[in-house]
């Protein structure tokens, strides 16, 4: 199984380490030519969505990745990656792939709560320690989006067809169950 990991900015190494430990082959996507036709999955890591969005355009990677996601390539998006997928951002005029029909709030917990951990249930997985770093949360979802987890009434994990969107960082937890879940979406 070959997973492309967007590697223009942010926390991509951690995803790579975790997916490699589960037996997947990982390819860092740093430029357009890295996006091969035989990818089985895509990871959009956390980081800074504005920087990632800008680089995706400058490196001419945006359209080809959007087409792949729209045509069903399984994608796991964490934090900034989720912001890139979101159809609408409630507190920002920028828009990116817009393939995931949810409304997301950037930096939703404010500066004082820049970073924190909470354990909460994830549908089909069980209790999971969620690490939030200047995290967004999902404010609203369309009817066909499956809500997998919430913390304090704010949605933190969703599944919509081929897309898994997470507001937190499972790649830095010592717990590979969400990455395993993503690999099972591919199989
Ligand atoms: N605050 C970042 C953004 O708006 C996301 C933070 C993260 O990915 N940990 O893009």
Backbone and ligand atoms as CSV (ligand in chain L), in Angstrom:
chain,resi,resn,atom,element,x,y,z
A,1,UNK,N,N,0.841,-1.192,0.000
A,1,UNK,CA,C,0.000,0.000,0.000
A,1,UNK,C,C,0.883,1.252,0.000
A,2,UNK,N,N,0.603,2.169,-0.903
A,2,UNK,CA,C,1.475,3.330,-1.059
A,2,UNK,C,C,0.718,4.608,-0.682
A,3,UNK,N,N,1.201,5.290,0.355
A,3,UNK,CA,C,0.513,6.472,0.872
A,3,UNK,C,C,1.345,7.722,0.577
A,4,UNK,N,N,0.728,8.689,-0.069
A,4,UNK,CA,C,1.385,9.971,-0.300
A,4,UNK,C,C,1.141,10.879,0.890
A,5,UNK,N,N,2.217,11.456,1.414
A,5,UNK,CA,C,2.076,12.330,2.579
A,5,UNK,C,C,2.502,13.732,2.163
A,6,UNK,N,N,1.552,14.654,2.202
A,6,UNK,CA,C,1.884,16.025,1.815
A,6,UNK,C,C,3.007,16.533,2.727
A,7,UNK,N,N,4.112,16.953,2.122
A,7,UNK,CA,C,5.302,17.264,2.913
A,7,UNK,C,C,5.869,18.638,2.540
A,8,UNK,N,N,4.964,19.597,2.329
A,8,UNK,CA,C,5.446,20.944,2.007
A,8,UNK,C,C,5.649,21.773,3.275
A,9,UNK,N,N,4.983,21.387,4.362
A,9,UNK,CA,C,5.077,22.130,5.629
A,9,UNK,C,C,4.366,21.310,6.694
A,10,UNK,N,N,4.809,21.444,7.945
A,10,UNK,CA,C,4.051,20.884,9.057
A,10,UNK,C,C,4.525,19.518,9.526
A,11,UNK,N,N,3.605,18.821,10.230
A,11,UNK,CA,C,3.952,17.614,10.988
A,11,UNK,C,C,3.751,16.345,10.155
A,12,UNK,N,N,4.547,16.213,9.089
A,12,UNK,CA,C,4.346,15.052,8.205
A,12,UNK,C,C,5.185,13.848,8.604
A,13,UNK,N,N,6.361,14.077,9.201
A,13,UNK,CA,C,7.263,12.967,9.560
A,13,UNK,C,C,6.585,11.983,10.514
A,14,UNK,N,N,5.816,12.542,11.458
A,14,UNK,CA,C,5.164,11.705,12.460
A,14,UNK,C,C,4.149,10.755,11.808
A,15,UNK,N,N,3.427,11.263,10.813
A,15,UNK,CA,C,2.485,10.400,10.080
A,15,UNK,C,C,3.250,9.305,9.346
A,16,UNK,N,N,4.345,9.718,8.754
A,16,UNK,CA,C,5.160,8.784,7.988
A,16,UNK,C,C,5.673,7.654,8.876
A,17,UNK,N,N,6.183,8.026,10.056
A,17,UNK,CA,C,6.699,7.014,10.981
A,17,UNK,C,C,5.601,6.049,11.395
A,18,UNK,N,N,4.432,6.593,11.691
A,18,UNK,CA,C,3.357,5.739,12.172
A,18,UNK,C,C,2.856,4.807,11.072
A,19,UNK,N,N,2.654,5.344,9.872
A,19,UNK,CA,C,2.153,4.507,8.778
A,19,UNK,C,C,3.201,3.481,8.348
A,20,UNK,N,N,4.474,3.862,8.381
A,20,UNK,CA,C,5.537,2.898,8.042
A,20,UNK,C,C,5.546,1.758,9.048
A,21,UNK,N,N,5.348,2.110,10.329
A,21,UNK,CA,C,5.364,1.061,11.360
A,21,UNK,C,C,4.189,0.098,11.182
A,22,UNK,N,N,3.148,0.546,10.472
A,22,UNK,CA,C,2.005,-0.331,10.197
A,22,UNK,C,C,2.175,-1.075,8.870
A,23,UNK,N,N,3.324,-0.882,8.235
A,23,UNK,CA,C,3.622,-1.655,7.032
A,23,UNK,C,C,3.303,-0.960,5.718
A,24,UNK,N,N,2.865,0.315,5.772
A,24,UNK,CA,C,2.569,1.031,4.526
A,24,UNK,C,C,3.845,1.647,3.959
A,25,UNK,N,N,3.868,1.763,2.653
A,25,UNK,CA,C,4.973,2.465,1.991
A,25,UNK,C,C,4.585,3.943,1.915
A,26,UNK,N,N,5.472,4.828,2.383
A,26,UNK,CA,C,5.137,6.254,2.398
A,26,UNK,C,C,5.987,7.024,1.405
A,27,UNK,N,N,5.352,7.950,0.700
A,27,UNK,CA,C,6.062,8.808,-0.248
A,27,UNK,C,C,5.801,10.248,0.157
A,28,UNK,N,N,6.859,11.025,0.323
A,28,UNK,CA,C,6.675,12.439,0.655
A,28,UNK,C,C,6.327,13.206,-0.607
A,29,UNK,N,N,5.252,13.964,-0.547
A,29,UNK,CA,C,4.843,14.772,-1.691
A,29,UNK,C,C,5.349,16.197,-1.465
A,30,UNK,N,N,6.448,16.522,-2.133
A,30,UNK,CA,C,7.064,17.845,-1.982
A,30,UNK,C,C,6.895,18.698,-3.228
A,31,UNK,N,N,6.630,18.036,-4.341
A,31,UNK,CA,C,6.453,18.750,-5.604
A,31,UNK,C,C,5.493,17.960,-6.482
A,32,UNK,N,N,5.024,18.581,-7.532
A,32,UNK,CA,C,4.003,17.970,-8.375
A,32,UNK,C,C,4.417,16.584,-8.880
A,33,UNK,N,N,5.686,16.459,-9.269
A,33,UNK,CA,C,6.156,15.197,-9.854
A,33,UNK,C,C,6.124,14.040,-8.857
A,34,UNK,N,N,6.022,14.355,-7.558
A,34,UNK,CA,C,5.944,13.285,-6.547
A,34,UNK,C,C,4.562,12.637,-6.506
A,35,UNK,N,N,3.571,13.299,-7.106
A,35,UNK,CA,C,2.189,12.799,-7.024
A,35,UNK,C,C,1.968,11.770,-8.129
A,36,UNK,N,N,2.278,10.526,-7.827
A,36,UNK,CA,C,2.181,9.493,-8.868
A,36,UNK,C,C,0.753,8.971,-8.970
A,37,UNK,N,N,0.480,8.257,-10.054
A,37,UNK,CA,C,-0.863,7.734,-10.314
A,37,UNK,C,C,-1.220,6.546,-9.432
A,38,UNK,N,N,-0.194,5.916,-8.842
A,38,UNK,CA,C,-0.468,4.673,-8.111
A,38,UNK,C,C,-0.613,4.866,-6.601
A,39,UNK,N,N,-0.879,6.094,-6.169
A,39,UNK,CA,C,-1.085,6.300,-4.729
A,39,UNK,C,C,-2.391,5.633,-4.291
A,40,UNK,N,N,-2.347,4.976,-3.119
A,40,UNK,CA,C,-3.545,4.328,-2.570
A,40,UNK,C,C,-4.208,5.196,-1.514
A,41,UNK,N,N,-3.491,6.198,-1.034
A,41,UNK,CA,C,-4.037,7.052,0.007
A,41,UNK,C,C,-3.229,8.337,0.099
A,42,UNK,N,N,-3.809,9.312,0.817
A,42,UNK,CA,C,-3.179,10.632,0.937
A,42,UNK,C,C,-3.319,11.109,2.375
A,43,UNK,N,N,-2.240,11.682,2.919
A,43,UNK,CA,C,-2.310,12.291,4.255
A,43,UNK,C,C,-2.066,13.787,4.121
A,44,UNK,N,N,-2.981,14.580,4.699
A,44,UNK,CA,C,-2.799,16.032,4.778
A,44,UNK,C,C,-2.494,16.338,6.244
A,45,UNK,N,N,-1.265,16.675,6.572
A,45,UNK,CA,C,-0.865,16.793,7.984
A,45,UNK,C,C,-1.249,18.134,8.604
A,46,UNK,N,N,-1.029,18.235,9.898
A,46,UNK,CA,C,-1.197,19.499,10.600
A,46,UNK,C,C,-0.047,20.432,10.279
A,47,UNK,N,N,-0.214,21.663,10.691
A,47,UNK,CA,C,0.795,22.686,10.405
A,47,UNK,C,C,0.079,24.010,10.327
A,48,UNK,N,N,0.332,24.745,9.280
A,48,UNK,CA,C,-0.316,26.049,9.094
A,48,UNK,C,C,-1.040,26.036,7.752
A,49,UNK,N,N,-2.359,26.042,7.824
A,49,UNK,CA,C,-3.140,25.875,6.589
A,49,UNK,C,C,-2.887,26.978,5.573
A,50,UNK,N,N,-2.673,28.207,6.055
A,50,UNK,CA,C,-2.461,29.310,5.105
A,50,UNK,C,C,-1.168,29.084,4.321
A,51,UNK,N,N,-0.135,28.620,5.016
A,51,UNK,CA,C,1.154,28.375,4.365
A,51,UNK,C,C,1.034,27.187,3.414
A,52,UNK,N,N,0.380,26.135,3.882
A,52,UNK,CA,C,0.218,24.944,3.043
A,52,UNK,C,C,-0.582,25.282,1.785
A,53,UNK,N,N,-1.661,26.048,1.948
A,53,UNK,CA,C,-2.498,26.413,0.808
A,53,UNK,C,C,-1.717,27.215,-0.220
A,54,UNK,N,N,-0.922,28.139,0.275
A,54,UNK,CA,C,-0.110,28.986,-0.610
A,54,UNK,C,C,0.905,28.133,-1.374
A,55,UNK,N,N,1.585,27.234,-0.640
A,55,UNK,CA,C,2.594,26.390,-1.287
A,55,UNK,C,C,1.963,25.430,-2.298
A,56,UNK,N,N,0.787,24.906,-1.980
A,56,UNK,CA,C,0.118,23.994,-2.925
A,56,UNK,C,C,-0.131,24.684,-4.254
A,57,UNK,N,N,-0.490,25.968,-4.181
A,57,UNK,CA,C,-0.700,26.713,-5.421
A,57,UNK,C,C,0.618,27.035,-6.108
A,58,UNK,N,N,1.568,27.523,-5.344
A,58,UNK,CA,C,2.860,27.898,-5.942
A,58,UNK,C,C,3.554,26.706,-6.590
A,59,UNK,N,N,3.390,25.533,-5.969
A,59,UNK,CA,C,4.061,24.331,-6.488
A,59,UNK,C,C,3.189,23.603,-7.522
A,60,UNK,N,N,2.040,24.200,-7.831
A,60,UNK,CA,C,1.126,23.634,-8.825
A,60,UNK,C,C,0.663,22.217,-8.447
A,61,UNK,N,N,0.473,21.993,-7.147
A,61,UNK,CA,C,0.025,20.672,-6.671
A,61,UNK,C,C,-1.468,20.685,-6.338
A,62,UNK,N,N,-2.053,21.867,-6.283
A,62,UNK,CA,C,-3.414,21.993,-5.761
A,62,UNK,C,C,-4.450,21.226,-6.592
A,63,UNK,N,N,-4.499,21.505,-7.885
A,63,UNK,CA,C,-5.571,20.929,-8.714
A,63,UNK,C,C,-5.488,19.421,-8.826
A,64,UNK,N,N,-4.287,18.908,-8.971
A,64,UNK,CA,C,-4.139,17.459,-9.138
A,64,UNK,C,C,-4.563,16.738,-7.847
A,65,UNK,N,N,-4.223,17.330,-6.690
A,65,UNK,CA,C,-4.644,16.707,-5.429
A,65,UNK,C,C,-6.154,16.821,-5.241
A,66,UNK,N,N,-6.709,17.967,-5.579
A,66,UNK,CA,C,-8.171,18.138,-5.456
A,66,UNK,C,C,-8.902,17.115,-6.335
A,67,UNK,N,N,-8.421,16.932,-7.555
A,67,UNK,CA,C,-9.057,15.955,-8.462
A,67,UNK,C,C,-8.992,14.552,-7.877
A,68,UNK,N,N,-7.844,14.206,-7.295
A,68,UNK,CA,C,-7.697,12.857,-6.733
A,68,UNK,C,C,-8.651,12.650,-5.563
A,69,UNK,N,N,-8.770,13.646,-4.711
A,69,UNK,CA,C,-9.678,13.522,-3.561
A,69,UNK,C,C,-11.120,13.407,-4.065
A,70,UNK,N,N,-11.473,14.245,-5.037
A,70,UNK,CA,C,-12.840,14.207,-5.577
A,70,UNK,C,C,-13.145,12.889,-6.262
A,71,UNK,N,N,-12.106,12.267,-6.832
A,71,UNK,CA,C,-12.402,10.994,-7.500
A,71,UNK,C,C,-12.243,9.794,-6.572
A,72,UNK,N,N,-12.102,10.047,-5.260
A,72,UNK,CA,C,-12.261,8.957,-4.302
A,72,UNK,C,C,-10.997,8.470,-3.614
A,73,UNK,N,N,-9.857,9.112,-3.848
A,73,UNK,CA,C,-8.641,8.684,-3.153
A,73,UNK,C,C,-8.829,8.850,-1.637
A,74,UNK,N,N,-8.632,7.783,-0.857
A,74,UNK,CA,C,-8.797,7.911,0.598
A,74,UNK,C,C,-7.817,8.940,1.178
A,75,UNK,N,N,-8.340,9.828,2.015
A,75,UNK,CA,C,-7.494,10.879,2.581
A,75,UNK,C,C,-7.734,10.988,4.083
A,76,UNK,N,N,-6.623,11.109,4.803
A,76,UNK,CA,C,-6.661,11.353,6.243
A,76,UNK,C,C,-6.109,12.760,6.453
A,77,UNK,N,N,-6.926,13.627,7.058
A,77,UNK,CA,C,-6.516,15.021,7.219
A,77,UNK,C,C,-6.546,15.390,8.693
A,78,UNK,N,N,-5.452,15.936,9.194
A,78,UNK,CA,C,-5.392,16.317,10.598
A,78,UNK,C,C,-5.202,17.828,10.714
A,79,UNK,N,N,-6.043,18.451,11.510
A,79,UNK,CA,C,-5.855,19.841,11.923
A,79,UNK,C,C,-5.778,20.802,10.726
A,80,UNK,N,N,-4.628,21.320,10.382
A,80,UNK,CA,C,-4.546,22.196,9.208
A,80,UNK,C,C,-5.038,21.467,7.955
A,81,UNK,N,N,-4.755,20.174,7.877
A,81,UNK,CA,C,-5.221,19.376,6.739
A,81,UNK,C,C,-6.741,19.363,6.653
A,82,UNK,N,N,-7.394,19.265,7.810
A,82,UNK,CA,C,-8.864,19.323,7.850
A,82,UNK,C,C,-9.354,20.687,7.353
A,83,UNK,N,N,-8.639,21.739,7.741
A,83,UNK,CA,C,-9.008,23.089,7.280
A,83,UNK,C,C,-8.936,23.137,5.747
A,84,UNK,N,N,-7.912,22.510,5.184
A,84,UNK,CA,C,-7.783,22.490,3.718
A,84,UNK,C,C,-8.956,21.768,3.052
A,85,UNK,N,N,-9.482,20.726,3.701
A,85,UNK,CA,C,-10.579,19.961,3.100
A,85,UNK,C,C,-11.937,20.647,3.254
A,86,UNK,N,N,-12.094,21.478,4.280
A,86,UNK,CA,C,-13.419,21.977,4.664
A,86,UNK,C,C,-14.069,22.825,3.580
A,87,UNK,N,N,-15.354,22.577,3.407
A,87,UNK,CA,C,-16.097,23.355,2.415
A,87,UNK,C,C,-16.187,24.826,2.833
A,88,UNK,N,N,-16.393,25.057,4.138
A,88,UNK,CA,C,-16.554,26.425,4.637
A,88,UNK,C,C,-15.733,26.625,5.907
A,89,UNK,N,N,-15.158,27.815,6.048
A,89,UNK,CA,C,-14.500,28.200,7.305
A,89,UNK,C,C,-15.335,29.344,7.879
A,90,UNK,N,N,-15.706,29.233,9.156
A,90,UNK,CA,C,-16.636,30.220,9.710
A,90,UNK,C,C,-15.949,31.524,10.072
A,91,UNK,N,N,-14.638,31.489,10.269
A,91,UNK,CA,C,-13.950,32.706,10.699
A,91,UNK,C,C,-12.772,33.059,9.804
A,92,UNK,N,N,-12.860,32.666,8.550
A,92,UNK,CA,C,-11.771,32.961,7.617
A,92,UNK,C,C,-12.351,32.955,6.203
A,93,UNK,N,N,-11.955,33.893,5.399
A,93,UNK,CA,C,-12.485,33.969,4.028
A,93,UNK,C,C,-11.772,33.032,3.064
A,94,UNK,N,N,-10.624,32.502,3.487
A,94,UNK,CA,C,-9.896,31.612,2.569
A,94,UNK,C,C,-10.626,30.288,2.405
A,95,UNK,N,N,-10.450,29.673,1.261
A,95,UNK,CA,C,-11.017,28.354,0.977
A,95,UNK,C,C,-9.972,27.559,0.215
A,96,UNK,N,N,-9.992,26.232,0.422
A,96,UNK,CA,C,-8.989,25.390,-0.233
A,96,UNK,C,C,-9.690,24.286,-1.026
A,97,UNK,N,N,-9.522,23.012,-0.652
A,97,UNK,CA,C,-10.091,21.946,-1.487
A,97,UNK,C,C,-11.631,21.927,-1.470
A,98,UNK,N,N,-12.211,22.193,-0.341
A,98,UNK,CA,C,-13.688,22.248,-0.202
A,98,UNK,C,C,-14.387,20.947,-0.598
A,99,UNK,N,N,-13.732,19.816,-0.370
A,99,UNK,CA,C,-14.321,18.522,-0.729
A,99,UNK,C,C,-15.109,17.903,0.425
A,100,UNK,N,N,-14.968,18.444,1.630
A,100,UNK,CA,C,-15.613,17.880,2.824
A,100,UNK,C,C,-16.701,18.853,3.286
A,101,UNK,N,N,-17.993,18.414,3.231
A,101,UNK,CA,C,-19.087,19.345,3.508
A,101,UNK,C,C,-19.284,19.630,5.002
A,102,UNK,N,N,-18.355,20.351,5.552
A,102,UNK,CA,C,-18.419,20.749,6.966
A,102,UNK,C,C,-18.038,22.222,7.077
A,103,UNK,N,N,-18.463,22.829,8.193
A,103,UNK,CA,C,-18.047,24.200,8.523
A,103,UNK,C,C,-17.073,24.124,9.685
A,104,UNK,N,N,-15.892,24.663,9.476
A,104,UNK,CA,C,-14.810,24.544,10.452
A,104,UNK,C,C,-14.381,25.926,10.933
A,105,UNK,N,N,-14.080,25.999,12.239
A,105,UNK,CA,C,-13.580,27.244,12.826
A,105,UNK,C,C,-12.090,27.092,13.101
A,106,UNK,N,N,-11.292,27.965,12.547
A,106,UNK,CA,C,-9.837,27.909,12.766
A,106,UNK,C,C,-9.489,28.424,14.162
A,107,UNK,N,N,-8.385,27.947,14.706
A,107,UNK,CA,C,-7.878,28.394,16.017
A,107,UNK,C,C,-9.044,28.589,16.994
A,108,UNK,N,N,-9.887,27.578,17.044
A,108,UNK,CA,C,-11.201,27.744,17.647
A,108,UNK,C,C,-11.173,27.845,19.167
A,109,UNK,N,N,-10.083,27.406,19.778
A,109,UNK,CA,C,-10.028,27.408,21.244
A,109,UNK,C,C,-9.315,28.642,21.788
A,110,UNK,N,N,-8.919,29.559,20.912
A,110,UNK,CA,C,-8.265,30.775,21.378
A,110,UNK,C,C,-6.799,30.527,21.716
A,111,UNK,N,N,-6.093,31.586,21.983
A,111,UNK,CA,C,-4.652,31.483,22.200
A,111,UNK,C,C,-4.284,30.846,23.536
A,112,UNK,N,N,-5.099,31.133,24.554
A,112,UNK,CA,C,-4.749,30.603,25.873
A,112,UNK,C,C,-4.815,29.084,25.913
A,113,UNK,N,N,-5.738,28.548,25.124
A,113,UNK,CA,C,-5.860,27.096,25.064
A,113,UNK,C,C,-5.138,26.588,23.828
A,114,UNK,N,N,-3.969,27.147,23.564
A,114,UNK,CA,C,-3.228,26.796,22.367
A,114,UNK,C,C,-3.034,25.312,22.205
A,115,UNK,N,N,-2.815,24.626,23.327
A,115,UNK,CA,C,-2.491,23.212,23.242
A,115,UNK,C,C,-3.019,22.477,24.469
A,116,UNK,N,N,-3.723,21.382,24.253
A,116,UNK,CA,C,-4.242,20.595,25.379
A,116,UNK,C,C,-4.596,19.191,24.914
A,117,UNK,N,N,-4.817,18.321,25.898
A,117,UNK,CA,C,-5.155,16.927,25.599
A,117,UNK,C,C,-6.486,16.582,26.225
A,118,UNK,N,N,-7.260,15.765,25.540
A,118,UNK,CA,C,-8.506,15.254,26.119
A,118,UNK,C,C,-8.735,13.834,25.629
A,119,UNK,N,N,-9.263,13.009,26.515
A,119,UNK,CA,C,-9.613,11.655,26.077
A,119,UNK,C,C,-11.102,11.606,25.804
A,120,UNK,N,N,-11.453,11.089,24.643
A,120,UNK,CA,C,-12.867,11.004,24.296
A,120,UNK,C,C,-13.093,9.795,23.394
A,121,UNK,N,N,-14.346,9.378,23.317
A,121,UNK,CA,C,-14.678,8.192,22.520
A,121,UNK,C,C,-14.677,8.513,21.021
A,122,UNK,N,N,-14.085,7.636,20.242
A,122,UNK,CA,C,-14.203,7.720,18.786
A,122,UNK,C,C,-15.028,6.530,18.330
A,123,UNK,N,N,-16.077,6.803,17.590
A,123,UNK,CA,C,-16.982,5.781,17.066
A,123,UNK,C,C,-16.193,4.670,16.383
A,124,UNK,N,N,-16.404,3.446,16.816
A,124,UNK,CA,C,-15.742,2.317,16.165
A,124,UNK,C,C,-14.316,2.080,16.613
A,125,UNK,N,N,-13.788,2.959,17.468
A,125,UNK,CA,C,-12.405,2.814,17.929
A,125,UNK,C,C,-12.334,2.716,19.452
A,126,UNK,N,N,-13.092,3.569,20.132
A,126,UNK,CA,C,-13.054,3.582,21.595
A,126,UNK,C,C,-12.384,4.837,22.113
A,127,UNK,N,N,-12.039,4.829,23.406
A,127,UNK,CA,C,-11.421,6.016,23.996
A,127,UNK,C,C,-10.072,6.285,23.377
A,128,UNK,N,N,-9.812,7.563,23.110
A,128,UNK,CA,C,-8.589,7.945,22.396
A,128,UNK,C,C,-8.091,9.254,22.994
A,129,UNK,N,N,-6.802,9.345,23.275
A,129,UNK,CA,C,-6.262,10.610,23.790
A,129,UNK,C,C,-6.007,11.560,22.627
A,130,UNK,N,N,-6.749,12.656,22.612
A,130,UNK,CA,C,-6.654,13.620,21.509
A,130,UNK,C,C,-5.760,14.783,21.915
A,131,UNK,N,N,-4.767,15.057,21.076
A,131,UNK,CA,C,-3.846,16.166,21.324
A,131,UNK,C,C,-4.228,17.318,20.394
A,132,UNK,N,N,-4.583,18.450,21.003
A,132,UNK,CA,C,-5.021,19.615,20.225
A,132,UNK,C,C,-3.924,20.676,20.244
A,133,UNK,N,N,-3.553,21.183,19.083
A,133,UNK,CA,C,-2.536,22.236,18.985
A,133,UNK,C,C,-3.083,23.363,18.109
A,134,UNK,N,N,-3.370,24.497,18.727
A,134,UNK,CA,C,-4.017,25.609,18.013
A,134,UNK,C,C,-5.075,25.060,17.053
A,135,UNK,N,N,-5.926,24.271,17.624
A,135,UNK,CA,C,-6.790,23.411,16.820
A,135,UNK,C,C,-8.049,24.120,16.342
A,136,UNK,N,N,-8.565,23.641,15.224
A,136,UNK,CA,C,-9.898,24.041,14.795
A,136,UNK,C,C,-10.925,23.151,15.478
A,137,UNK,N,N,-12.200,23.476,15.392
A,137,UNK,CA,C,-13.230,22.463,15.597
A,137,UNK,C,C,-14.264,22.588,14.497
A,138,UNK,N,N,-15.075,21.540,14.382
A,138,UNK,CA,C,-16.070,21.502,13.319
A,138,UNK,C,C,-17.391,21.971,13.909
A,139,UNK,N,N,-17.937,23.013,13.340
A,139,UNK,CA,C,-19.159,23.623,13.877
A,139,UNK,C,C,-20.426,22.997,13.334
A,140,UNK,N,N,-20.386,22.554,12.095
A,140,UNK,CA,C,-21.596,22.011,11.472
A,140,UNK,C,C,-21.196,21.049,10.368
A,141,UNK,N,N,-22.038,20.057,10.154
A,141,UNK,CA,C,-21.758,19.072,9.098
A,141,UNK,C,C,-23.027,18.868,8.271
A,142,UNK,N,N,-22.878,18.493,7.028
A,142,UNK,CA,C,-24.067,18.177,6.234
A,142,UNK,C,C,-24.550,16.779,6.629
A,143,UNK,N,N,-25.795,16.456,6.270
A,143,UNK,CA,C,-26.464,15.246,6.753
A,143,UNK,C,C,-25.703,13.960,6.498
A,144,UNK,N,N,-25.004,13.897,5.392
A,144,UNK,CA,C,-24.346,12.653,5.027
A,144,UNK,C,C,-22.942,12.503,5.607
A,145,UNK,N,N,-22.537,13.435,6.471
A,145,UNK,CA,C,-21.238,13.319,7.128
A,145,UNK,C,C,-21.428,12.559,8.442
A,146,UNK,N,N,-20.596,11.568,8.676
A,146,UNK,CA,C,-20.676,10.782,9.901
A,146,UNK,C,C,-19.786,11.418,10.974
A,147,UNK,N,N,-20.393,11.780,12.102
A,147,UNK,CA,C,-19.613,12.349,13.208
A,147,UNK,C,C,-19.030,11.196,14.017
A,148,UNK,N,N,-17.716,11.129,14.121
A,148,UNK,CA,C,-17.057,10.026,14.825
A,148,UNK,C,C,-16.700,10.390,16.262
A,149,UNK,N,N,-16.498,11.680,16.535
A,149,UNK,CA,C,-16.111,12.073,17.896
A,149,UNK,C,C,-16.403,13.544,18.141
A,150,UNK,N,N,-16.655,13.847,19.421
A,150,UNK,CA,C,-16.852,15.236,19.840
A,150,UNK,C,C,-16.185,15.424,21.198
A,151,UNK,N,N,-15.804,16.664,21.477
A,151,UNK,CA,C,-15.291,17.026,22.800
A,151,UNK,C,C,-16.022,18.302,23.198
A,152,UNK,N,N,-16.689,18.284,24.340
A,152,UNK,CA,C,-17.460,19.445,24.813
A,152,UNK,C,C,-18.397,19.987,23.734
A,153,UNK,N,N,-19.124,19.109,23.109
A,153,UNK,CA,C,-20.096,19.509,22.079
A,153,UNK,C,C,-19.481,20.055,20.792
A,154,UNK,N,N,-18.168,19.981,20.686
A,154,UNK,CA,C,-17.548,20.398,19.433
A,154,UNK,C,C,-17.039,19.151,18.703
A,155,UNK,N,N,-17.347,19.077,17.429
A,155,UNK,CA,C,-16.990,17.882,16.661
A,155,UNK,C,C,-15.483,17.857,16.391
A,156,UNK,N,N,-14.869,16.696,16.650
A,156,UNK,CA,C,-13.414,16.584,16.482
A,156,UNK,C,C,-12.998,15.529,15.450
A,157,UNK,N,N,-13.928,14.691,15.017
A,157,UNK,CA,C,-13.577,13.683,14.008
A,157,UNK,C,C,-14.794,13.379,13.149
A,158,UNK,N,N,-14.602,13.357,11.845
A,158,UNK,CA,C,-15.692,13.033,10.919
A,158,UNK,C,C,-15.196,12.114,9.819
A,159,UNK,N,N,-16.168,11.390,9.261
A,159,UNK,CA,C,-15.899,10.572,8.072
A,159,UNK,C,C,-16.939,10.924,7.030
A,160,UNK,N,N,-16.485,11.178,5.824
A,160,UNK,CA,C,-17.390,11.423,4.704
A,160,UNK,C,C,-16.817,10.701,3.498
A,161,UNK,N,N,-17.483,9.624,3.105
A,161,UNK,CA,C,-17.002,8.819,1.980
A,161,UNK,C,C,-15.520,8.483,2.157
A,162,UNK,N,N,-14.670,8.959,1.256
A,162,UNK,CA,C,-13.239,8.636,1.282
A,162,UNK,C,C,-12.429,9.554,2.193
A,163,UNK,N,N,-13.105,10.452,2.919
A,163,UNK,CA,C,-12.359,11.461,3.673
A,163,UNK,C,C,-12.531,11.309,5.187
A,164,UNK,N,N,-11.397,11.263,5.876
A,164,UNK,CA,C,-11.362,11.205,7.336
A,164,UNK,C,C,-10.778,12.530,7.821
A,165,UNK,N,N,-11.573,13.305,8.563
A,165,UNK,CA,C,-11.122,14.625,9.012
A,165,UNK,C,C,-11.025,14.665,10.530
A,166,UNK,N,N,-9.869,15.104,11.033
A,166,UNK,CA,C,-9.614,15.120,12.480
A,166,UNK,C,C,-9.098,16.496,12.885
A,167,UNK,N,N,-9.608,17.016,14.005
A,167,UNK,CA,C,-9.145,18.339,14.442
A,167,UNK,C,C,-7.880,18.241,15.297
A,168,UNK,N,N,-7.536,17.013,15.700
A,168,UNK,CA,C,-6.415,16.801,16.633
A,168,UNK,C,C,-5.284,16.058,15.920
A,169,UNK,N,N,-4.272,15.665,16.697
A,169,UNK,CA,C,-3.039,15.102,16.125
A,169,UNK,C,C,-2.794,13.660,16.572
A,170,UNK,N,N,-3.410,12.672,15.916
A,170,UNK,CA,C,-3.196,11.280,16.327
A,170,UNK,C,C,-1.772,10.806,16.048
A,171,UNK,N,N,-1.058,11.507,15.184
A,171,UNK,CA,C,0.288,11.040,14.795
A,171,UNK,C,C,1.303,11.250,15.915
A,172,UNK,N,N,0.982,12.119,16.893
A,172,UNK,CA,C,1.945,12.295,17.982
A,172,UNK,C,C,1.499,11.581,19.252
A,173,UNK,N,N,0.331,10.948,19.190
A,173,UNK,CA,C,-0.062,10.090,20.311
A,173,UNK,C,C,0.626,8.735,20.093
A,174,UNK,N,N,0.826,8.008,21.164
A,174,UNK,CA,C,1.476,6.704,21.012
A,174,UNK,C,C,0.388,5.659,20.776
A,175,UNK,N,N,-0.366,5.847,19.722
A,175,UNK,CA,C,-1.571,5.060,19.503
A,175,UNK,C,C,-1.858,5.067,17.999
A,176,UNK,N,N,-1.733,3.919,17.386
A,176,UNK,CA,C,-1.835,3.863,15.920
A,176,UNK,C,C,-3.231,3.496,15.429
A,177,UNK,N,N,-4.224,3.468,16.325
A,177,UNK,CA,C,-5.534,2.943,15.905
A,177,UNK,C,C,-6.207,3.780,14.814
A,178,UNK,N,N,-6.028,5.102,14.844
A,178,UNK,CA,C,-6.665,5.896,13.784
A,178,UNK,C,C,-5.956,5.706,12.453
A,179,UNK,N,N,-4.651,5.537,12.497
A,179,UNK,CA,C,-3.913,5.263,11.251
A,179,UNK,C,C,-4.290,3.886,10.700
A,180,UNK,N,N,-4.501,2.952,11.633
A,180,UNK,CA,C,-4.971,1.630,11.231
A,180,UNK,C,C,-6.362,1.730,10.589
A,181,UNK,N,N,-7.212,2.544,11.188
A,181,UNK,CA,C,-8.558,2.784,10.639
A,181,UNK,C,C,-8.451,3.347,9.217
A,182,UNK,N,N,-7.547,4.300,9.053
A,182,UNK,CA,C,-7.356,4.896,7.722
A,182,UNK,C,C,-6.901,3.828,6.714
A,183,UNK,N,N,-5.957,2.995,7.131
A,183,UNK,CA,C,-5.506,1.932,6.210
A,183,UNK,C,C,-6.659,0.978,5.878
A,184,UNK,N,N,-7.541,0.763,6.837
A,184,UNK,CA,C,-8.675,-0.135,6.550
A,184,UNK,C,C,-9.678,0.540,5.614
A,185,UNK,N,N,-9.714,1.876,5.569
A,185,UNK,CA,C,-10.545,2.580,4.582
A,185,UNK,C,C,-10.031,2.285,3.163
A,186,UNK,N,N,-8.741,2.060,3.055
A,186,UNK,CA,C,-8.135,1.813,1.738
A,186,UNK,C,C,-8.402,0.378,1.295
A,187,UNK,N,N,-8.315,-0.550,2.247
A,187,UNK,CA,C,-8.550,-1.952,1.915
A,187,UNK,C,C,-10.037,-2.170,1.643
L,1,LIG,N1,N,-3.908,26.789,13.539
L,1,LIG,C1,C,-3.508,26.104,12.355
L,1,LIG,C2,C,-4.222,26.617,11.118
L,1,LIG,O1,O,-5.100,27.399,11.215
L,1,LIG,C3,C,-3.745,24.615,12.494
L,1,LIG,C4,C,-2.941,24.073,13.640
L,1,LIG,C5,C,-2.475,22.665,13.476
L,1,LIG,O2,O,-2.456,22.106,12.373
L,1,LIG,N2,N,-2.014,22.098,14.559
L,1,LIG,O3,O,-3.894,26.242,10.056
